[in-house]
Amino acid sequence: MLPQLKTYLNSIYPISGDAWQHIHPLFTPAVLKKGENFISEGQTARTMAFLQSGVVRAFYRNLQGIEYNKHFFTPNCFIGGYSSLITGRPNTIIQQALTDCEIYTASYTAFTALYDQHPDLERAARRLAEYYFADKEHREIELVLLDAGQRYKLFKKQHPGLDQLIPQYHIASYLGVTPTQLSRIRKKLSAANLCT
C-alpha cells in the first residue's frame, strides 16, 4: 500500500482518500542496483520515482570528465530528472544509486494528469517544488559563505549517518573540496571533539 509514500505526501499537504486511490496504482516497485543510473545525461525524462530505501546521488560531469556531486537523495523522497520532466529537454544531471535502492516508479505525465481532478495533489506538488527551490538556494549560499569545515558540519547535521554509507570522495565532491582536504577536516574535528 506504499505507506511511506502516503505519509510523505501527507506531510507536505493532506491528501484525500479519493486522491490516494488514484495515486497508488500509478506506482510500480523496482530495484535500482548500486552503480545503476536512474537517469543519465542526455536522456529525456519520462519517469519519476519515490525512494523507499538506499542512497542516490545527483551529479554532473564537466568537459574534462570531472564529476561534481550536487545532491544526495535518502529514503522518503522523490527522484527524477525534474528539469527534463517539466521542459521535455534532455537531462543534464545524472542520478546514480550509491547503494542498492528500493524505489517505486511512476509516469510523470500520468501523475500530473491527476492535478485537475485532485487540487490537493497539485498543492502538494507545488509545495514540494517550493521546498526544492529553497533548498537549492540555501545550498548555493552555503558554498559561498561557509568554509569547508562549516559545510562538513552542516552536511553531517543534515544527513546523519550518511558519511558511514558512502565513499568519502563523494562527500568531498559535494562539499567542493578534495578528498585530502576532507580527510584533514575530519581529523581536525575528531581532535577537537576529543579535547571537549
C-alpha positions in Angstrom: 0.0 0.0 0.0 3.0 2.3 -0.2 2.6 3.6 3.4 5.9 5.6 3.2 4.8 7.5 0.1 1.4 8.2 1.6 2.9 9.5 4.8 5.4 11.6 2.8 2.8 13.2 0.7 0.6 13.9 3.7 3.5 15.6 5.5 3.7 18.1 2.6 -0.1 18.6 2.2 -3.0 16.5 3.3 -4.1 14.1 0.5 -7.7 12.9 0.3 -8.5 9.2 0.3 -10.1 9.6 -3.1 -6.9 11.2 -4.5 -4.8 8.4 -2.9 -6.9 5.8 -4.7 -5.9 7.3 -8.0 -2.2 7.9 -7.0 -1.5 4.4 -5.6 -2.0 2.4 -8.9 0.5 4.6 -10.7 3.5 3.4 -8.8 5.3 0.2 -9.5 8.0 -1.4 -7.3 11.5 -1.6 -8.7 15.1 -2.1 -7.6 17.9 0.2 -8.5 21.2 -1.6 -8.1 24.4 0.1 -6.7 26.1 1.9 -9.6 23.0 1.9 -11.8 21.7 5.2 -13.1 18.1 6.2 -12.6 18.5 8.8 -15.3 21.5 9.5 -17.4 22.9 12.6 -19.2 21.2 13.4 -22.5 18.2 11.2 -21.7 14.7 12.8 -21.8 13.0 12.1 -18.5 9.6 10.4 -18.5 9.6 8.7 -15.2 9.7 9.8 -11.6 10.2 7.6 -8.5 9.8 7.5 -4.8 12.9 6.4 -3.0 12.0 3.9 -0.3 15.4 2.7 0.7 19.0 3.4 -0.3 21.1 6.4 -1.4 21.1 8.1 -4.8 23.5 10.9 -5.8 22.8 13.6 -8.4 25.9 14.8 -10.2 27.2 16.3 -13.5 30.4 16.0 -15.4 32.4 18.9 -16.9 34.0 18.7 -20.3 37.1 17.2 -18.7 35.0 14.3 -17.3 35.4 15.5 -13.7 32.3 14.8 -11.6 30.6 17.2 -9.2 28.0 15.9 -6.7 25.0 18.3 -6.4 22.7 16.4 -4.1 22.2 13.2 -2.1 18.8 11.6 -2.0 17.9 9.4 1.0 14.8 7.5 1.8 11.3 9.0 1.6 11.8 11.5 -1.2 11.2 11.7 -5.0 13.9 11.3 -7.5 13.9 12.0 -11.3 15.2 14.5 -13.8 12.9 17.3 -12.7 14.1 19.9 -15.2 13.8 17.4 -18.0 10.4 16.3 -16.8 8.9 19.8 -16.9 10.7 21.1 -20.0 10.9 17.9 -22.2 14.6 18.8 -22.8 17.4 16.3 -22.4 18.6 15.7 -18.9 21.9 17.2 -17.7 22.1 16.0 -14.0 22.8 12.2 -13.7 21.2 10.3 -10.8 23.0 7.2 -9.7 22.5 4.7 -6.9 25.3 4.7 -4.4 23.7 1.6 -2.6 21.1 -0.9 -3.7 17.8 1.0 -3.6 14.1 0.1 -3.4 12.0 2.5 -5.5 8.5 3.0 -6.8 8.3 4.4 -10.3 5.5 6.2 -12.0 4.9 8.1 -15.2 5.3 11.8 -14.6 2.6 12.6 -17.2 0.1 10.2 -15.5 0.9 11.7 -12.1 0.5 15.3 -13.2 -2.7 14.4 -15.1 -4.4 13.9 -11.7 -3.8 17.6 -10.7 -7.1 18.9 -12.3 -9.2 16.3 -10.6 -7.3 16.5 -7.3 -6.3 20.0 -6.3 -4.8 18.7 -3.0 -2.3 16.7 -5.0 -1.4 19.7 -7.1 -0.9 21.8 -3.9 1.4 19.1 -2.5 3.4 19.1 -5.7 3.7 22.9 -5.7 4.9 22.9 -2.1 7.4 20.2 -2.9 8.8 22.3 -5.8 9.0 25.3 -3.5 10.9 23.2 -1.0 13.4 22.1 -3.6 13.8 25.7 -4.8 14.5 26.9 -1.3 16.9 24.0 -0.6 18.8 24.8 -3.8 19.1 28.4 -2.8 20.4 27.6 0.7 23.0 25.2 -0.8 24.3 27.9 -3.1 24.6 30.3 -0.2 26.4 27.7 1.9 29.0 27.1 -0.8 29.8 30.8 -0.9 29.6 31.9 2.7 30.7 28.9 4.7 34.2 27.5 4.9 34.8 23.8 4.2 34.8 22.8 7.9 31.4 24.5 8.4 30.0 22.9 5.3 31.1 19.5 6.5 29.5 20.0 10.0 26.3 21.1 8.2 26.4 18.1 6.0 26.6 15.8 9.0 23.7 17.5 10.6 21.5 17.4 7.5 22.5 13.8 6.6 23.2 12.0 9.8 25.0 8.7 9.3 25.3 9.2 5.5 29.1 9.5 5.8 29.2 5.9 7.0 27.3 4.6 4.0 29.0 6.2 1.0 32.7 6.8 0.0 34.3 9.9 1.4 35.3 11.1 -2.1 31.6 11.6 -2.9 31.2 13.8 0.2 34.3 15.7 -0.7 32.9 16.4 -4.2 29.6 17.6 -2.7 31.5 19.9 -0.3 33.7 21.3 -3.1 37.0 20.1 -1.6 39.5 17.4 -2.4 39.4 14.0 -0.6 42.7 15.0 1.1 41.2 18.3 2.3 38.2 16.4 3.7 40.5 14.0 5.5 42.2 16.9 7.2 38.8 18.4 8.2 37.7 15.1 9.6 40.9 14.7 11.6 40.7 18.3 12.9 37.1 17.9 14.0 37.8 14.5 15.6 40.8 16.0 17.6 38.6 18.9 18.7 35.9 16.5 19.9 38.5 14.6 21.9 39.5 17.8 23.7 36.0 18.7 24.7 
